[in-house]
């Protein structure tokens, strides 16, 4: 009840004041942190472990749900759609931050490819990793946020292939939000009408289980 009451007050303000702002990266390679904290527990699933041994050559990102053109993409397919890069500061809800250079496919490229249906306003990112209280980790993003500048599926970090501890094969970068919204070890993406249709209806694993905010703007 408190979570919903807080959301009723704060969510309209975030949507009106903070969320319309476009993230603008302004860091350089000189600013990159010498160490980035690898948050989260590595996936324990055998299929992820097997793919990791082969540098994820057998990985296929499945994108479906309320889209006109469902796809399954290998990392090579994703790279062929064009690479973007940005140097940004990551903010964790636990209180630490770090600067890194991310390389990957802009989400707007994927959206252009799969063509979400008019009612497909929300994307659900499912992880190979497990949630704190069991089940697959997931989180959601609005179509509006996915189209923002720099929002990408990253497969590189600091000029090298994304390491397992940082989210390989793919992790989301949504630079206007806190880190828990940037799902690591992405397995598949599903477009749905609303976050209320998934899990407990709060918008993500942390939102369902630990009263995190649906939209933690920074």
C-alpha positions in Angstrom: 0.0 0.0 0.0 2.8 2.4 0.8 4.6 1.5 -2.4 1.5 2.3 -4.4 0.8 5.5 -2.5 4.3 6.7 -3.1 4.1 5.9 -6.8 0.8 7.8 -7.0 2.5 10.9 -5.8 6.0 10.7 -7.4 5.3 9.0 -10.7 3.4 11.9 -12.3 6.2 14.3 -11.3 8.9 12.0 -12.8 7.0 11.6 -16.0 6.4 15.3 -16.3 9.7 16.7 -15.1 12.6 14.2 -15.3 11.7 11.5 -17.8 11.4 13.8 -20.8 15.0 14.8 -20.4 17.5 13.2 -22.9 20.7 11.7 -21.5 23.8 13.5 -22.9 27.2 11.7 -22.4 30.0 14.1 -21.8 32.8 11.9 -20.4 36.0 11.0 -22.2 38.2 7.9 -22.2 40.4 9.7 -19.7 37.5 9.5 -17.3 36.9 5.7 -17.4 37.1 4.2 -14.0 40.0 1.9 -13.3 37.6 -0.6 -11.7 33.8 -1.1 -12.2 32.0 -3.1 -9.5 30.6 -6.3 -10.9 27.2 -6.4 -9.3 24.9 -9.4 -9.2 25.3 -13.2 -9.2 26.4 -15.0 -12.3 23.7 -17.2 -14.0 23.7 -20.7 -12.8 21.8 -22.1 -15.8 23.7 -24.8 -17.8 22.6 -23.4 -21.2 24.2 -20.0 -20.3 27.4 -21.7 -19.0 27.7 -23.8 -22.2 27.3 -20.7 -24.4 29.8 -18.8 -22.3 32.4 -21.5 -23.0 32.0 -20.8 -26.7 32.0 -17.0 -26.4 28.2 -17.1 -27.0 28.5 -18.2 -30.6 25.3 -20.3 -30.2 23.3 -17.5 -28.4 20.2 -16.2 -30.1 18.3 -13.2 -28.8 14.6 -13.8 -29.1 12.4 -10.8 -29.5 8.6 -11.3 -29.7 5.3 -10.5 -28.1 3.3 -7.6 -29.5 5.5 -7.0 -32.5 4.9 -7.3 -36.3 8.2 -9.1 -37.0 9.5 -11.5 -34.2 13.2 -12.2 -34.6 16.0 -14.4 -33.3 19.4 -12.7 -33.6 22.9 -14.0 -33.1 25.6 -11.6 -31.7 26.9 -11.4 -35.3 23.4 -10.4 -36.5 23.2 -7.7 -33.8 26.7 -6.3 -34.6 25.7 -6.2 -38.3 22.9 -3.8 -37.4 25.5 -1.2 -36.5 27.5 -0.3 -33.4 27.1 2.8 -31.2 29.4 3.8 -28.4 29.0 6.1 -25.4 31.0 6.8 -22.2 28.7 7.2 -19.3 28.5 7.1 -15.5 26.7 4.1 -14.0 24.7 4.8 -10.8 23.8 1.9 -8.5 21.0 2.1 -6.0 23.5 0.7 -3.5 25.4 4.0 -3.6 28.4 3.4 -5.8 29.1 4.7 -9.3 31.6 4.1 -12.1 32.4 5.4 -15.6 32.7 3.0 -18.6 32.7 3.0 -22.4 29.8 0.9 -23.8 29.5 -0.4 -27.3 26.4 -2.1 -28.7 23.2 -1.8 -30.8 20.9 1.1 -30.1 17.5 0.0 -29.0 15.9 2.2 -31.6 17.5 -0.1 -34.3 15.9 -3.1 -32.8 12.6 -1.4 -32.5 12.7 -0.4 -36.2 13.4 -4.1 -37.0 10.7 -5.8 -35.0 8.1 -3.0 -35.3 6.1 -3.1 -32.1 2.3 -3.0 -32.5 0.5 0.1 -31.3 -0.5 -1.6 -28.1 3.1 -2.9 -27.5 4.1 0.0 -25.2 6.4 -1.9 -22.8 9.4 -4.1 -23.3 10.2 -6.9 -20.8 13.9 -7.9 -20.6 14.4 -11.4 -19.2 17.7 -12.5 -17.8 19.5 -15.8 -17.8 20.2 -14.8 -14.2 18.1 -15.7 -11.2 16.2 -13.2 -9.0 17.0 -12.8 -5.4 13.9 -14.7 -4.3 13.9 -17.3 -7.1 12.7 -17.3 -10.7 14.3 -15.5 -13.7 15.3 -11.9 -13.2 13.4 -9.4 -15.3 12.7 -5.7 -15.6 10.7 -3.5 -17.9 11.1 -0.3 -19.9 8.7 1.9 -21.7 9.0 2.3 -25.4 9.6 6.0 -24.8 12.7 5.3 -22.7 14.0 2.7 -25.1 14.0 5.4 -27.9 16.1 7.8 -25.8 19.7 8.8 -26.9 22.2 6.1 -25.9 19.8 3.4 -24.9 21.4 0.3 -26.2 22.0 -3.5 -25.9 25.7 -3.5 -25.0 28.0 -6.3 -26.1 31.2 -4.4 -25.5 32.7 -2.6 -22.4 35.8 -0.4 -22.6 36.6 -1.6 -26.1 36.5 -5.4 -25.3 33.8 -8.0 -25.5 31.4 -7.8 -22.5 32.8 -10.0 -19.7 30.5 -12.5 -18.0 30.5 -10.7 -14.7 29.3 -7.5 -16.4 26.4 -9.1 -18.2 27.5 -11.1 -21.3 26.2 -11.8 -23.9 24.1 -8.6 -23.7 23.1 -6.0 -21.1 20.8 -3.1 -21.3 22.1 0.5 -21.0 19.4 3.1 -20.1 21.4 6.1 -19.1 18.6 8.1 -17.5 18.0 5.4 -14.8 19.6 3.6 -11.9 21.5 0.4 -12.6 18.9 -2.2 -11.5 16.8 -1.2 -14.5 19.7 -2.3 -16.8 19.2 -6.0 -17.1 22.3 -8.1 -17.5 22.7 -11.5 -19.1 19.7 -10.8 -21.4 18.0 -14.0 -22.8 15.0 -12.6 -24.5 12.8 -9.5 -24.9 9.0 -9.5 -25.0 6.8 -6.5 -25.9 3.6 -6.3 -23.9 0.9 -3.7 -23.3 1.8 -2.9 -19.7 4.2 -3.8 -16.9 1.1 -4.8 -14.9 0.8 -7.9 -17.0 4.1 -9.4 -15.9 5.2 -10.8 -12.5 3.5 -9.1 -9.6 2.6 -6.1 -11.9 5.1 -3.6 -10.4 7.5 -3.5 -13.3 10.4 -5.8 -12.5 11.8 -8.3 -10.0 13.1 -5.6 -7.6 9.9 -3.7 -7.9 7.9 -6.8 -7.2 10.0 -8.1 -4.3 11.7 -5.1 -2.7 9.6 -2.0 -3.3 12.0 -0.4 -5.8 10.7 2.3 -8.1 9.4 1.6 -11.6 11.1 4.7 -12.9 14.2 5.6 -11.0 15.4 8.6 -12.9 18.8 10.1 -12.3 
